[in-house]
């Protein structure tokens, strides 16, 4: 069976996703919901299917956190998707009202269930990008979605 050809450029994926400067959420679970639900709905998911996908992401995160330093990367592979979808929230003051206090950037994403290799490639790419202090600093200095996207585009070059 052939692997699905899927876009893995973070800036291209986020340009069709949800990007929020000054992002705040009550908890890590709420952050996933706030950031990614609108993207899943825009992809044609019913509210129930979006809820199931978000539950899968939260369950995946509970089994082993993908947070490092100031960055959290909640993610999962989800049936019914035709492409990788993502949403990014950043806040220099922290993103959670309750939860890990050091998290300043959340990148929540979902990949098609059949796209194992692109999912792992995308995860590796964003982890490399977001482990760079300069990238995180540029994101935290952005004041609007366009600034966040431009910060990522500059770092991807």
N, C-alpha and C positions, 0 to 999 in steps of 0.2 A: 504494500500500500504506500502511495506517495505522500510525503509530508506536504502540508498546505504551505503555499508561498505567502508569507506574511511580512508586512512592513515592520521593521524593528528600530527605526530611527525615533528616538525619544521626542525630538522637536516636532516631527511630522505627526506622530501619534497624539501628542498634546495639542497640536493645532486643531485637531478635531475632537478634543476632549474637554476637560474642565480644568481651568487654571485659576487659582485664587491667592492673591496677596493679602496679608493680614488675616489669614484663615484661623479660625478658632472652632473647637469642637469640645463637647463635654467629656469625651473619652475616646480612646483609640477606636472602639467599635462605632461610635457616632461619626468619627472622622471618615471611616470607610464609607458609611452610608451617605453622608453629606456630599462627599466628593464624587463617588462613583455611581450612585443611583441615577442622577440625571443623564449620565453618559450611557448607561445600560438602557434606560428608557428611550433615548434618542436612537439607539441601535435597533429598536423595535421589540425589546423585551416587554412583556406585560408586567404590571406592578408585582404580581406574584412571582414570575420568573426572575425579575430583578432581585426581589427579596431572597429567593433561594440562592441566587448567585452570590449575593452579599453575605449570606450565612456561610456559604462555602469558603469565602475569603476569610471571614472572621474565625471559622473553625481551623482553617489552615494556619492562621497566625497564632492561635492558641496552642497548636501542636509544636510550634517552634517559632519564636519571634524572629523577624527579619529586620529588626531595628539595629542600627549601629551608630554610635555617637549621636549627632543631632538629626539623624535621618531614620525614617521608618518606611519600609517597602511592603506593606500588606498586599498579597497577591494570590492568585490561584488560576488554574485552568478551568474553564467553564464551557459546558456544552451549549450549543446554540449560537456561539459567536463566530463571525467570519473573519475577524481581525483582532489584533491586540487593541484594547482600549485602556486609557489611563486618565488619571486626574491628579493634579498636584496642588497642594496647599502649603504655604510657607508663612511663617510669622517669627520675627526675631525675638518676640517675647514668649515664644512657646505656643504650641498648637492645642494642647490639652488643658482643660480645666481640672481634670483629675486623671491621673495616669503618669507615665514617665515624664518627669519635668524637663528633661533635657532635649526632647524632640522639638525641632524647629521646622522641619520639612517632612511632609508626608507625600509619598508617591504611591497611590493605590492603583493597581492594574489587574486586568483579567485577560487571559489569552484563550484562544480556541482550544477546546479539549484535545483536538487532534494535532495541535501544533507544538509538540514537545520540544523539538530542536529550536524553533524560533523563540519559544518561551524562555528557554535557558539562555539563548543568545541575548535576548532583551534584558533579562535579569542580570547577566554578567556585565553588559554594557552600562546599565544604569547604576549598578553597584560601583563600577570603576569610576564613572563620572561623579557620583555623589559622595564618594570617599575623598575626593579632592577638596581640601579646605577652601580653595579659591572659588570653586563652583558653588559651594554652600554659602560663602560670603556674598557672592554675586546674587544668588537667589534671595538672601535675606535683605539685601540692599534694594531690591526691586519694590516698587510701590504700586504696580498694577500688573494685570495679566500679560500685557505686551512686553513689559520689562522682564518678567519671569521667562517668557519664551525666548526673548533675545539673549538673556544670560545663558540659557541652555544652548542655543544655536552657536554662540561664540565659543563655548567650551567643547562642542562636538567637532569643531573644525580641526 
